[in-house]
Amino acid sequence: MGEIIKCNFNLFNEGRKYTGHHRNYILESAVKVCYAPETREGIRLREKLGYLGHGRREIARKLQLSEVEPVRLPDGSTIIVENVPSNITTFFEVNGEGNVEHHQEILETAPGKVVAGLNASKVGGFSWACGGVDGGAAGATRITNFHGFDYVMNPGFATNRGYILENADGQTRDMILESICKTGVEDKAAERYLNSWVASAQLRAMDLEEQLEQAAIYEDAIREELEGKSAEVQTMKKALADEASAKENRKKIILECAGKSIVVVPEKVVGAMLSMAGEADFNEILGFFESASRVDLGTLPLPGQEKKDGPRLLPQYRPADADEYGKASAGYDFASDAPTFKAGGRS
């Protein structure tokens, strides 16, 4: 079940002073239509449908719409209009004081999503589609049937956002035709002019309605894309944080191993081990360890080694201040490309 929107208004209080239709409703007619068997059955069977705007009913010139309707254009051609509802009446009551309450279930359709968005933005409201006699501000307005609530931009009742359908009766149409004829236009020509104006306005309204629907669909697509991109960014941030943490741990391990090694690891070799940015760093590390592997550690005064006969160090590399075990403060360089060993063994 979709979202349920509950509305109420009073037939004798439009909530408007400077705008609106200011109709004088006959209360008895509204109560009679509300509780008529056909109205109650239609609500029970979920057949009192509403649309985004009154335009579809107006352009079809009838209140009860089919799934598709042929529409005649001013040039005489015909197009087929698809009528997709946006909401459905699930509750409708009118009491003796003229209070009207109705509930609208928003459907999971493209127009329904637009209605839900407009309602959430507090733009527009519901307007009932009823047949009858429109008396305007001077006469009495009587409704004779009920077909649902449409969602419009400028409803007549401010508290409910709803009003009777403009063309519920031919009286208003006759008044317009009369005004046109007073300008000197013949009756048939006036009828053509009016039909052309109405059709053009209604087609324009339908075009704007479709644009609004497409805009809502596009907005949903953009929102989904942004949500997906946001998730990707968060994943990338986590990956970068994990990589930085791993890099820091690697640096810590390398520096600790280099510090504890009996071999003095040159700074450029430590840098290559930390970087490992390419072949040059790899060759730097490989050269160092290959050089270290050629040194006979048995000749060095390392802790735990037994004293052997014969020279422990090559004479040309023995420091002058070395003691009988070859210990010295500066360490020993066994060849120009050989590693230096820390005096006294492991640090």
N, C-alpha and C positions, 0 to 999 in steps of 0.2 A: 504494500500500500504506500502511495506517495504522501507527500506533505499535506496536512489538512489545515486550511485557512478558514477561520471562523469570523464572520462579519455580521454587523447589525446596523440598522438605520431606521428612521421613522418617516413614514410617508408624508407627514405634515411639517417636517423640519429638514430642509435641504442642507442647512449649515452654511449657506451662501447668502450674501447680501447684494453684491454687485454683479455676480455672474450666476449662470444656471438657467433652468427652464421655468422654474416656479410653477409647476403644474399643480392643479387641484385634483387630487386623486379621490375617486369614489371608493371609500374603504370597503364597502360591502362587496364590490367587484373583486378587489384584491383577495379578500378572505375566501370568496367563493372559488376563485381560480386556484388558490393555494391548496384547498382541500378537495378539489374535484377528483373523482376516481382516476381520470387519465393522468393527472399530475402526480398523484401518490404512486401509481403503478410505474410511471416513467422514472421516478426517483428510485423506487425499489429495484427496477431492472437496470439501473445505471444507464439511462438513455437521455437524461437531461444534460446534454453536452454544452461546453462553453469553448469559445475560440479567442485567439489573440486579436482583439478588435472586433467591431461590428461589421467591418467591411465585407466579409464573405457573405453574410446574410443580405447586406444591402445590394451587393453587385449581382447576387443571384435573385434578388427581389422576392425572397421568401425566407421565413424564419426557420423552417425545418429543413436542414441541409442533408443532402446525400453525401456519400464518400467523395464523389466527384460531381461537378456541375458544369454544364456548358454555359459559357458567358459570351454574349454578343457584344462586339466592340463597336465604337461609333462609326467605323468605316464599313460595317456590315459583316465583317468576318467573325468567326467564332473560335474561342479557345476553350480548353478543358482545364478547370481549376480543381486541384486536389484539396480537400478540406480535412485537415488534421487537427483534432481537438487539443486543447491545452489543459482543460480541467473538466470536472464533472460535479454536478450538485448531488450531495449525499444527505442534505438536511435542509428543509425549507418550512418556515412557520411564519404566520401573520396573526397577531392578536387583535383584540377589540380596540386597542389604543393606537393602532397603526404601526406598532413596532414589528419590524421584519428581521428575522434571523435566518442566516443560511450558512452552510458549510461547503467549502469547495475543496475537493481532492485534486491536487496537481498531478497530472499524468506524466509518465516518463517518455515524453515525446519532445521533439525539438521546440515547438511552441511552448510546451509545458516548462521547459528549462528557462526559456525567456521570461515567462510569467513569474516563475519562482525568483529569478534574479531581480526583476522589476519590483516585486513585492518586498523582497529583502532590502531593496534600496529606497523603499517608501516612495515609489513613483507609480502613478496610476492607481486603478482600483477596479472593482467589479461593477458591472452594469447588467441589469436583467434584460432579457429579450422576451418581450411580451407583445402579443397582438392586442388590438383594441382601438379605441378612439382617443386621439390626442387632442385634448381641449386647449392646450397651451396655457398661458398665464391667465387668460380671461374666462375660459370655459372649464368644463369638468372633464377629467381624463378617466376613462373607464378601460380596464384591461379585461380581456376575454379569454386568454390562454397564456401558458407559460412554457418557454422552450429552453431555459437555462440562463446562466450568467456568463457574459463575455468579459474579457479584461481589456479596459480602455485607458487612454492616457488622461482624459478629462471627464471623469464621472460627475453626474449632477449632485448626488448626495455626498456631502463632504465626510460625514461620519462613517458611512459604509463604502463610499466610492461606487455608487451604482445608480442607474436611472433607466427609464423606459427607452426602448429602441426608437431612434429618431423617426424611421419610416414605418412605425407600427400601423399607421393608418394613412389613407390617401388625402386627408384633409390638408395637411401641411403642403403636400405636393400641389394640390389645387390652388392654394394661396400663392405659391411661387409662380405657377403658370399664369395666374390672373395678373400678377405684377408684371410679367414679361409681356403679356398681351397689351397692357396699358401703354407700353412704349411704342405700339404700332405694329408689333409682330403678329402674323396670323397664327391661329390656334395650332395648326399642324407644324408650322415652323418652330413655334414655341416649345412644342413637345419634343421635337428633334434636338433643339438647343439644350433643353433640360436633360434629356437622356445622355447627350454627349458630355455635358458638364459632369453629371453624376458618374458616368462610366470612367471618365478621365480621372476624376478625383479618387474614385475607388481603386482603379488600377494603380495610381500613384501610391495610395495607402498600402496596397498589397505589396508593391515593390519595396516600399520602406520597411514593411513587416518582414519580408524575406531577407532584406539586408540586415535587419536587426537579428534575425535568427542566425544568419551566417556569421555575424560578428560574435554572437555568443558561442557558436561552435568553435570559431577561430580562437577566442579567448580561452576556452577549455583546452584546446590543443597546445596553445602557448604555455598555459599553466602546467600542463603535464610535462612538456619539454623542459621547462625551468626546474621542475621538481626532479626530473631525471638528471639534469646537469648538476644540480645541487648535490645529489647523491654521489655523482662521479667526482666532484670536487672534494667532498668529504673523504672518499676512498683514496684519492691522490694525496691528500694531506696526511692521512694515516700512514700511507706507504712511505712518504717522505720522512715522517717522524720516525718510523721504524728503521729506515735506512740510515738516518742520522744517528740513531741510538746504536745501531750495529757498527757504524763507522767509528763512533766514540769508543765502544768496547774493544774493537779491533786495535785502535790506536793505543789504548791502555795496555792491552796484552803485549803488543809489540814492544812498547817502551819498557815494560816490566821485564820481559825476556832479555832485551838488550842490556838492561841494567844488571841482571844477574849472571849474564854470560861471562865465562873466563876470557873470552875474546872481546877486545875492545871493538865494538861495531862503529865504524865511522859514521859521522852525521849524515853524509850524503847517501850511505847505504840505508840508514834508518828512514831517511826521507823517501827513498825509493820504495821501501817496504810499506810505508804508510800510503804512498800515492798509488803505486802499481797502475800508472796511467797509460803505459804502453811498453813497447819492446825495449826502449832505452832503460827503463827502470828494471825490467826483468834481467837484462844483461848485466846491469850494475850489481844486482843481488847475486846472480849466478857467478859472476867473476869473483866476488868476495868469498863465497863459500867454497869455490873450487880452490882458491888460494889457501884458505884455511885448512882444507883437507890434505894438502901436501906437507903440512907441518907435522913432525914427529913429536907428539905430546910427551913421549917417554923421556925426552931429553930435558923437559922443563921441570922446575922445582915446584910441582903441584902438591897440595896436601894429600897425604895417604900414599904417596909413591916412595918406594924404597930407594935409598941412595945407591947409585951405580958408579962403577969405576969409569974413568975417562972423562973427558970434558963434557960438561952439560950444555954449554953454549958454544957456538962458533966464536973463536977468539976475536975476529974482527967486529963482532956485534956485542961483545961483553963490555958493559959500562965500567968505568974506572971505579965507581963507588959501590959496585956490586959485592955482596959478601960471598962466602964460600958456597952458598946455595943458589947464588944468582939472583937474590932478591934485590930489588931496587925500587926507588920511588916512582920512576918514570915508565917502567915497563921496557919491553925489548922489541926491536924491529928486526926480523930475521931476513928480510929481503925488501927490496924497494916496493914490491907489490904485495907483500905478505901482511897479514893482520898483526896487530899489536896485542900482546897478552898482558892482562892485569897482574901486577906484582902481588905475590902472596896468594895466588889462586883465585877462587871465586869470591866475589864481593858480597 
